[in-house]
Amino acid sequence: QAQLVESGGGLVEPGGSLRLSCAASGFIFNNLDMGWYRQAPGKERELVAFINSNGYRRDYGDSVKGRFTISRDNSAKKVYLQMNSLKSEDTAVYYCKVVRPFEYWGQGTQVTVSS
């Protein structure tokens, strides 16, 4: 059964760091382009970061450039999001997504940035 399971969310103070993980199962993972998205209360879901299947191409949303880093381990079937210098406006539910060749969403993990 295909599944994406996010972990690593939680409560962190402004300026702190978190590392999100997304574990994939039931997929041929090294064929998949992957992304992290987020949705804050009352806002639309937005792209945070993208990584292609071999990890050579990475793109970021403007609001996280220079602070977040996406990476992947194809042997472990995982994609990661390292989040540094967190701000209150980063508070959201973060979702892992298969972007190509089909779309598939994880259930999400809550990230709350607050003092």
Secondary structure as GFF3:
##gff-version 3
##sequence-region A 1 115
A	DSSP	beta_strand	3	7	.	.	.	ID=ss1
A	DSSP	beta_strand	10	12	.	.	.	ID=ss2
A	DSSP	beta_strand	18	25	.	.	.	ID=ss3
A	DSSP	three_ten_helix	29	31	.	.	.	ID=ss4
A	DSSP	beta_strand	33	39	.	.	.	ID=ss5
A	DSSP	beta_strand	46	51	.	.	.	ID=ss6
A	DSSP	beta_strand	58	60	.	.	.	ID=ss7
A	DSSP	beta_strand	68	73	.	.	.	ID=ss8
A	DSSP	beta_strand	78	83	.	.	.	ID=ss9
A	DSSP	three_ten_helix	88	90	.	.	.	ID=ss10
A	DSSP	beta_strand	92	100	.	.	.	ID=ss11
A	DSSP	beta_strand	104	105	.	.	.	ID=ss12
A	DSSP	beta_strand	109	113	.	.	.	ID=ss13
###
